[in-house]
Amino acid sequence: MGLVELVRRPSDVPTGAVVLDPTVEKALSREDRDAVLGSGLVAVDCSWEHVHRYF
């Protein structure tokens, strides 16, 4: 469907995109809707052992 784009470098993530961060206290909410629709949603695929390198 063309809705997913794989990026390999953090610099390729669109500015303003919402990054799914497993370490935050607040979950994704309706407040994030405009940012997601405008700039995208980012999921980082990495080992939980190494998540601190990215967040």
C-alpha positions as CSV (number, residue, x, y, z in Angstrom):
1,M,0.0,0.0,0.0
2,G,3.0,2.3,0.1
3,L,2.4,3.5,3.6
4,V,5.8,2.3,5.1
5,E,9.2,3.5,4.3
6,L,12.3,1.9,5.6
7,V,15.1,4.3,6.7
8,R,18.5,3.2,7.9
9,R,19.8,6.4,9.4
10,P,18.3,8.6,12.0
11,S,19.0,11.6,9.8
12,D,16.5,10.2,7.2
13,V,13.6,10.4,9.7
14,P,11.2,13.2,8.7
15,T,11.4,16.3,10.8
16,G,8.4,16.5,13.1
17,A,7.6,12.8,12.9
18,V,6.3,11.1,16.1
19,V,8.8,8.5,17.3
20,L,7.4,5.5,19.2
21,D,9.5,5.5,22.4
22,P,9.0,2.5,24.8
23,T,10.6,4.5,27.6
24,V,8.0,7.3,27.8
25,E,5.4,7.5,30.5
26,K,2.6,8.9,28.3
27,A,1.2,6.7,25.5
28,L,0.5,7.8,21.9
29,S,-2.7,9.8,22.0
30,R,-5.2,11.8,20.0
31,E,-3.0,14.9,20.6
32,D,-0.4,13.3,18.3
33,R,-2.8,12.9,15.4
34,D,-1.9,16.0,13.5
35,A,1.8,15.4,13.8
36,V,1.5,11.8,12.6
37,L,-0.7,12.7,9.6
38,G,1.6,15.6,8.7
39,S,5.0,14.1,9.2
40,G,4.7,10.4,10.0
41,L,5.1,7.8,12.7
42,V,8.4,6.2,13.4
43,A,9.1,2.8,14.9
44,V,12.6,1.8,15.8
45,D,13.5,-1.8,15.3
46,C,16.3,-2.7,17.7
47,S,17.1,-5.0,20.6
48,W,15.6,-3.9,23.9
49,E,19.1,-4.3,25.3
50,H,20.3,-1.5,23.1
51,V,17.2,0.8,23.2
52,H,19.1,3.3,25.4
53,R,21.4,4.1,22.4
54,Y,18.4,5.5,20.5
55,F,16.4,7.2,23.2
